[in-house]
Amino acid sequence: MDRRTFTKLIGLLALPSKKSLTEVLRNPKIVVVGAGIIGTMIAYELVKKGAKVVLIDKEIPASGASGNSFSWINATYPKKPFSYNLLSQMGIEAYKSLETEFNFDIKWSGSLEWFEELDQQENLFAEIKAIKKYPTYTPVSLISSLEAEYLEPKVDFGDDNTIVHSESDGAIDTIRAIQMIHNEFERLGGESIFSCEFLKLNEKNGRLKSIDTTKGKIEVDHAVFACGIDTDKSLSIDTSSTPTPGIILKSKPVDNRFNKIIVGPGVHIHQQNDGAIILGEQDGAPINHYDRLKERPDKFPNKEFEELHTERIINTAKNFTTGLEDIVIEKISIGWRPLPKDRIPIIGRLKKIDGVYVSMMHSGISLAAIVSKLVCEEILENKSIPLLDDFRPSRFA
């Protein structure tokens, strides 16, 4: 998708409002629950349009999945159906538009992806073939391992392998981005309350009136829940699979080793513009660890355990790269990723209480920039944007 197509699609979203002009301009009070990249961007878009916004989080900004993510922005495999893929394509363009407002650290370098197992590799190629049949898709091609090694000299792609080259992918410094957006949110008059846990919705005649939190009651017209793995528990709904952990390593800055996002067997790698190398293990924990992980820790129980996992991930990555021999890991974290049951986003109003809106992503990093704009439009203009029809929470009712 190019910028012109993106602009046309955004223009198509300017549907007539269901509210009168007076109602649209009355500056509603909105609470956003969750200060990850989704919640913070939604809060920013809302306050920018004149709403009175309170952003709350049970911890601090970026303390959940967003701050412990591989931070990959993409719109290719395995994002289907087309509506999900299209939303992701628009997400890339929305980030590029947002870069005119913020000096984000995004490295738009593209990605190289492959699998060791033949069945996984064949499935990847089938998915890419399906994507190319969509009306629009981001540039993606199949290249030889020799071509891939020319682009990424420190990576061994194997002999005679075929590699998927997704040209539009990017990687963002998510924590820094959230900090920048949050600072602007507060500069525009938004209010933040942290170490503030949501407790209960209060409604009258089916309409939201306030929420209870650990820091008191907040009177609101609308509540947007962008609280990731806490969404189902907070709203007494059943939309998610069991969250899975992903271990993320971050090195101290080094000289340039990697040009692109490397989506290799077992470990993903990219290098930020500041020189830090990010390694992400995405397979999750073995089943015999589930009891130990049921409380969803974001840290390891001790330093020895942390070092064992660090060594294991780096050694896995060394199976296909020579760029990691002297790096020093300065941060290791566990990110718990929300997973809707059908693996596509949940975006929209809850029917049981008027004024309650859900925004829970799979691929939250990729979608934050576009979803925040669409959520803002739907709430402030009382719209129902057709592009989001496939993602409504009502599909789980």
PyMOL commands that set and color helices and strands:
alter all, ss='L'
color gray80, all
select helices_A, chain A and resi 3-12+21-24+37-48+66-68+82-98+118-131+145-151+174-187+228-235+287-293+303-318+364-380+386-391+393-396
alter helices_A, ss='H'
color red, helices_A
select strands_A, chain A and resi 29-33+52-57+72-73+106-107+111-113+140-144+162-166+170-172+191-194+198-204+207-213+216-219+222-225+244-251+261-263+268-271+277-281+329-337+346-349+356-360
alter strands_A, ss='S'
color yellow, strands_A
deselect
rebuild
show_as cartoon
